[in-house]
Amino acid sequence: MKTKDVIYMIYNENEQSTTSMGIEFIDFIHCLTVEPNNILLLASRYTGEDFHYGLRLEFVRKENLKDLYEENVYSYGDFCWVDFDEMITLDDLTPQEKAELLYLGHYQQPFGSPFFEKLNNKFVYLAHDDGWFNKIFYKDKNQYIDVLGRLISNKLKSYRKNVPPLGQDIGELLTLFAKDGILIDLY
């Protein structure tokens, strides 16, 4: 059995987060029904085209996201990001919000809420050795259920063809099991 054959996750409903092993960045991205508008990199070694001097952080515009998706983010060690809607909002962040974002990237845990009203972020993706330790915060539980259903379906396609996404009812059941921790052996 290879580690790619196993997903372990714990769903924390109070935090709106999932801590997992076996889910990689590219798996997560391919399971989203709507691609992020932009990504603010809180911790990574990615050097793209855009750097925000007020935050001293790299970010990736929507038109450049495919370059990020092709990166081997596992090699970065820490890989942490939040999505955001509009570029101008990065300039509007208060010193407190900047501090909370930097804390989030450094300690891989939120100081307050992981969701920033100005950024309108739907996700917070915190990883160390991508695929070995990931913590993802979801603003909407239904997005988590949808991603989970697509993720398992996509991973099963390496063993069987024509695997449809799991239904909402199966996703909700898996979420219930994941509250205590769930190990899914795909093999």
Secondary structure, 3 states (H helix, E strand, C coil): CCHHHEEEEEEECCCCEEEEECCCHHHHHHHCCCCCCEEEEEECCCCCCEEECCCCEEEEEHHHHHHHHCCCHHHHCEEEEEEECCCHHHHCCCHHHHHHHHHHHHHCCCCCCCCCCCCCCCEEEEEECCCCEEEEEECCHHHHHHHHHHHHHHHHCCCCCCCCCCCHHHHHHHHHHHCCCEEEECC
